């Protein structure tokens, strides 16, 4: 028997004397028989997108690499520094041999690499990007309809983020598990599975106030010049995002089968930069982030494990990772920097743990990771000389069935923007080309796309 | 202009043109794709192993804690200064307290004489690379061809330092300097012009070193692409023109010159590299490349202060108690511009240069260069930018 309700149906009523609209939970009734798509339109379950950054690349010396697989294409070999990715090997693609082409712009060390990957433009100077980071475009495309358009996380105790709309100012990340928990599940969190859910009257009030401001905004915009219009528009953009956030909290959120509210972290971990602490932070924050996506709080995130000049270290050692990359000689017999490679492996363990957390959450007939695209990358290739060639890049997640993982793709000097474009198209962003100058490309890496 | 003057100028033009008709002038032009300190590596493998150059191997990493204790810090203070959990320690600049280890906690970066010579492994081998600057075969090193008198005291003083010690292209100093150059941070050109018929044997040759504002281009395999076109960028300071001769493809300068160039050294002297009595020894190879040495005497004190400007992070990344380099260069300085009895303010050194064929145009791009001449006058109206530092380590902050 056909149901009078669809997933778009809205229950209308009154709460506390105010009219409210209440959405209907995402019931199995609305999904197809495979649990992969909506029954009414055939549209697939939402694909989430995230960036994952770690500093100092992987160990890549003139005499050998500790991370580039020997085999190309499907069935690549797991190299020593990629061991932690073994559990999700079939859901990742490894990209080697891609580079930043600066068109004469100098290499701003520990910056040009990821700035180029994110903005598509070799930056003129460190600390700035010459365009928005593409995650913001994706957030605009797919981040609507969730409580947070995107979530920024920094696992190293310092507020580091490379997500930017202007290229000059950067998003403010949550720097600790506790801060992330409070942001996601603290005041304002709406449990999508709570049977006793009802809209917060204070939010209703705020929503009403903001709606009033919106009307005034329109009137005001008609009376000012272009420059002031731009200023006002910038100001009201943030206001509109707040309105959207509030409006969402006035609707009963879609029921999320996998959503379990995690317990609040009890103690703030020490803000030390030792790699074991950062990895523990990273794992805890990955679990929170995974649940935030499972609970439909956000579809986009930007995760920084360690910044470009990573200061992380092995507890008890007086040398930090950044120092090792520069001062440690390549071992003549082994052909690589021993301590540098050890730290690289530990740093990559965090990425392995991160993806494993995403892969542990069941969603439909697969996992959360199957409905994600995570672009993981670093700032350098051979960190000793700040090389921007052969920067390690990884695409993880099934992209809702669009990503053909389990492959190693050798770029042979192609620009890093090809990988960036591929990630954007996998997540369904409406973009046909990306980058500028010699890094401008309209060629995604089709080998990894179904 | 009167007719007499016109006739004179016309005659001068004819006179000037006539020799060109009598000789088959030729010009070859190159872009420098690699440049580094000329350091001979005497070990069979690796970059730090003991070898004939440095029998004890590369200068080892100092004991930083002991170094601080020697400077007057307690063991606890010294260990805390070196502890990564110390909030004063920075990935970019290290711990500033490391500098204050001179007498009465003076900064050794500003006053290296306030600190006793900590010593450094020096080159003990007889083989060296570079140029015989003083014409004396009884001093200096013997090069790989068996020629004696190679003057490179900079190498003798610091050739066992990790910054410089490695096979060609593999030292950390060379890689750190050349990577940004190859990414487009700066470009240097070489133009060779001869008056004879045979470019491989010509007694009347001029060789010019110029700067260019055009960037090198890498191919997909990371190599610099040959035969790209570069325009000479007139520079009032950075230029060198040698009179030379060629015998069997080997170009040697016939008289020393004084020149300035952008300092291609790790921890570069930002005001430029001054070279006294500069000379060259290059070879034109069958594959079209140009390889060899540019040698001379450079002031050594600015070299120290260039390194010192990077602070403690430079020391820990390159394994040196930095004042050791001050004393080593002072000890081996071998030239005074004021004469043999003057203070030895300069030290002999050499750069190993690899260049590949390139098209080089005159500054306005209207034609390819057909001679070697000075363009300094054309730069007089321009404001010359200061040389960008060739960072020995990264100094830029991250977001």
Interface residues (C-beta under 8 A of the other chain):
Chain A: X55 X62 X99 X101 X102 X103 X104 X105 X106 X107 X108 X109 X110 X111 X125 X126 X127 X160 X161 X162 X170 X272 X273 X274 X307 X308 X309 X310 X311 X313 X317 X318 X319 X320 X322 X323 X326 X327 X329 X330 X331 X332 X333 X384 X385 X386 X387 X388 X389 X412 X413 X414
Chain B: X45 X46 X47 X48 X49 X58 X61 X64 X65 X82 X83 X84 X85 X89 X90 X91 X92 X162 X169 X170 X172 X175 X176 X179 X180 X183 X184 X185 X215 X218 X219 X220 X221 X222 X313 X316 X317 X318 X319 X388 X391 X393 X394 X395 X396 X397 X398 X399
